[in-house]
Amino acid sequence: MERIDKHNYYLDICQTILERGTCLRRNFGAIIVKHDEIMASGYSGAPRGRKNCCDLGYCRREELKVERGTRYELCRSVHAEQNAIISSRRQDMIGATMYLVGKEMSTGELVEKAAPCLLCKRFIINAGIARVIVRDTEIEFRIIDVQEWIDKDDSLTGEDSY
């Protein structure tokens, strides 16, 4: 019997969590892991008490044909990374790893070249998270060293993938 590796184990959990997402465009699932323990999870959805896009039946950004990676202020959703960070204690995030998986709702495919948006990058840096591991295919993933975002400060002003 061949065991699944730890990274894909956590990414599979993210892939299940994203199914709770309420975005009509793309949904993400995120978890924060430290010392092999899940500290928090999050998925894309409207703030508590507000209507979700799936309940309204439309996506404002989709209606306006907003380009991917731009005009997040038009989106009703709180991103998966933000929801995971909001649900965690800072001491549990310092040095932790965030796992992230995205799904295109129109095709059911994984989000190609997914990455945290600029705002989520800032949240991740301030939370003290050390690594972000993003699923690219069912078995392939990328490991992003958050220190590289800090060292290369201009990466916080470039194009997003979310």
N, C-alpha and C positions, 0 to 999 in steps of 0.2 A: 504494500500500500504506500502510495506517495502522498506525503502531506503537502498542503498548500503552504507557500512561504508566508511569513508574517505580513509583509507589505500587501500582498494580494488578499490576505485574510481581512485586513482593515479596509482595504479598498472595496471589497465585496460588501462589507457592512455599510460603507458610504453609499454604495449603489442601491442598497435596500432603502436607506434613509431618504434618498432623493425622491423615491416614489411617494413620499408624503408632501412633496413640493406642490405649490399651487400656481406656479407660473405657466402660462400657455406657450411661452417661447422656448425656454430651456430651464431645466431644473438641476440643481446641484445638491449634493449631500456632503457634509464635512464632519469629521470627528477630530478631536484633540486627544492625543495619546501621550502619556508620560509613564515611564517605567513599566511598559507593557500593560497599562491600565487605561481604559477609555475614561477621560475626564468630562467630556461634554460632546454633544452632537448638535447639528443644525441643518436645516434645509431652507430652501428659498420660499418665502411667503410673506404676505402682508403683515404689518404689525398686529399684535393681539387686539382683537375687538373690531378690526377693520375688515371690510369685505376683500376676499381674494379675487384675483383675475379669473380663476376657474369658476367662481360663483357668479361673477359679473358677466362672464361669457366673452370678454374681449381683453386684449392687451393694448394699452394706450401706445406703447412704443411701436408695436406691430402696425397699428392703425396709421401712425404717422410715418411709417417706414424709416424709423430711426436706425442708423447704422450700428452694428455691433460694437460695443466698447465706448459708446458715447451717450450723452444725455441721460445719465442715470437718475437725475432728479425727476424725470417723467415716469419712472417705474414705481409701482406700488410696493414691490417686494423688498424685504430685508434679505441680504445675501446669506447663503448658508454659512460662510466663514464668520460673518458678523454675528449670526444667531448662536453659533458654537462658542464664540468668544464671550458674548453676553452671558451665556449660561455657565461660564467657568470662573473659578477664582484665579486671580493673577498668579499666586504661588504655584498653582497647578499648571500654568501655561509656560512659565519660565523654563526654557530648555526643551520644551515639548515638541512633538511632531504633529502637524496637521495633515490629514489625508483628505483628498478632494476628488470627487467624481461628478461629471456633468453629462446630461442627456438632452439631446435636441428633441423637443416634443413633436415636431412635425415629422421626423423620420424614425425616432426611437433609437437613433445611433448615439454613441458617445460624442461629446463635444470635442471637435478636433482642436488640438493645441490649446486646451483649456489652461487658464491661469487666473489667479486672483486679479480683480480690477485694481485700479490705483488706490481707491479708498480702502479696499480690503487689505491691500499690501500695507498700508499705514496702520490699520488695526492689528495686523499680524506682527509687524515690527514692534509696536507699542506693547503688545501682549507679552512679548519676550519669547515667542515661538521660534524655534531654531531651524526647523526644516518644514517644507511643504512637499508632500508627495502626491503627484497628480496622475491619475489613470489616463493612458493614451489608447490602449486596446484592452481586451479582456485579460491579458497577462502582462502587457508592457506598461511601464510607468516611468515618470521622471522624478528625480529628487532635486529640489531647489533648496539651496543654502540661503537662508534669509539674510545672513551676513553679507552676501553679495549685493542684495538690494541696498543695504546700508552703505557699503563701500562704494558702490556705483550709484551715487545719489541721483543721477539723471534718469535712472530706470524708473523712477517714480513720476516721471512726467511724459513717458512715452505711451505708445498704443497699448490698449488692453485687449484681452482675449475673451473675457467673460460674456 
